[in-house]
Amino acid sequence: MSGTKRSSIKPGIKVKVVQKQDQRTGKLTEGTVEKLLTKSAEHPHGIKVRLTDGVVGRVKEIDSGNN
């Protein structure tokens, strides 16, 4: 599932994000959402979140096991 819609992302779910320094390579970092940082309902590059370990990035994938 894509991470471009804010309504599909909630604190506590597992996601894969791309950090700013990894945008060129596309390297994904996995973690649990602590806080949503993007205020708009949608963002074409992914909703920006902070993970529980402090990593900030844009959501590229939502773990399908969260349903």
N, C-alpha and C positions, 0 to 999 in steps of 0.2 A: 504494500500500500504506500502511496506517495505521501509526502509530508508538506504539501502546499496549502492545505486547508487547516485553519486554526481549530475548527470544531472537532477535528478527528484526533487532536493531541491533547492529552490531559496529564497533569502531574502523576507520577507513579508508573507510567507505561514505559516499556522498553523500546528504544529507538536506535537508529544508526544515523549519526550526524557527520557532516564534513566541516572541519574546522577551517578558519580563514587561511592558515598557512598550508592547508592540504587541498585547497580548491583546484589548483593546477593538476595535481596527481589524482584527485578524486578519492583519496584514502578515507575510509569510513571509520569512525570511532563508535563503539557500542556503549550504551549506558541507559540509565533510568532518568526520566525527566523530573527535574526539581521545580523549574519555573519556566513559563512561557515569556519570552522577551519581545516578540513581535506583537504589536497591538492590532494590526489590520486582520481582517477575516481570511485573507489569502495573500500568498507571496509566491511569485513564480519560481524563485530559487529555493524555497523551503522556509518553514517557520523557524525563527531563531529561538533556541532554548538553552537553558543552563541545565547540565546534568548534575546528579547528586555528588559527583566527584569534582565539580567545579568547571568542567569543560564546557565551553560555549561554542555552539555551531548551529548550522541549519539542518533541519531534519530532511533526510533523503529517503529513509525507509522506516516504516512502523512495523514492529514485530507482529506478525499475524497471530501469535499466541495470546494477544491482549484482548481478543474479542470475547 
